[in-house]
């Protein structure tokens, strides 16, 4: 899978980031919250990212 950075919240590799794949999907890097109280299937996960990251991606016209 080819992955391209669309938007990130810093210049390091350990920050919340939105990626585009060559499958026309998005990958999201962020914190894994544990205190959500939701029932998530074993094959899925939740990722928490700052709202500002989505706003930046929209503002930069990458999503």
C-alpha positions as CSV (number, residue, x, y, z in Angstrom):
1,X,0.0,0.0,0.0
2,X,1.3,3.4,-0.9
3,X,0.7,6.1,1.8
4,X,0.9,9.9,1.4
5,X,0.7,12.4,4.2
6,X,-2.2,14.8,3.7
7,X,-2.1,16.7,7.0
8,X,-0.2,16.5,10.3
9,X,-0.1,18.5,13.5
10,X,3.8,18.7,13.6
11,X,7.0,17.9,11.8
12,X,7.8,14.7,13.8
13,X,6.5,11.2,13.0
14,X,4.7,10.7,16.3
15,X,2.0,13.3,15.9
16,X,-1.7,13.0,14.8
17,X,-1.6,12.6,11.0
18,X,-4.1,12.0,8.1
19,X,-2.8,9.9,5.3
20,X,-4.2,9.0,1.9
21,X,-3.7,5.5,0.4
22,X,-3.5,4.3,-3.1
23,X,-6.7,2.4,-2.4
24,X,-8.7,5.7,-2.1
25,X,-8.9,5.4,1.6
26,X,-7.7,7.4,4.6
27,X,-5.5,6.3,7.5
28,X,-5.6,8.3,10.7
29,X,-2.8,8.3,13.2
30,X,-3.6,9.5,16.7
31,X,-4.1,8.5,20.4
32,X,-6.0,5.3,21.2
33,X,-8.6,6.4,23.9
34,X,-9.5,3.9,26.6
35,X,-12.2,5.9,28.4
36,X,-14.9,6.1,25.7
37,X,-17.4,3.4,27.1
38,X,-18.3,2.2,23.6
39,X,-18.6,-1.4,22.4
40,X,-16.0,-1.7,19.5
41,X,-15.7,-4.9,17.5
42,X,-12.3,-6.7,18.0
43,X,-11.4,-6.0,14.3
44,X,-11.9,-2.2,14.7
45,X,-10.3,0.5,16.8
46,X,-11.0,4.1,17.7
47,X,-8.4,6.9,17.1
48,X,-8.6,10.3,18.7
49,X,-7.3,13.2,16.7
50,X,-7.4,17.0,17.3
51,X,-10.3,18.8,15.6
52,X,-7.7,21.3,14.3
53,X,-6.1,18.5,12.3
54,X,-9.3,18.0,10.3
55,X,-9.8,21.7,9.9
56,X,-6.2,22.0,8.6
57,X,-6.8,19.2,6.1
58,X,-10.0,20.9,4.9
59,X,-8.4,24.4,4.8
60,X,-5.5,23.0,2.8
61,X,-8.0,21.3,0.4
62,X,-6.5,17.9,0.8
63,X,-9.7,16.0,1.8
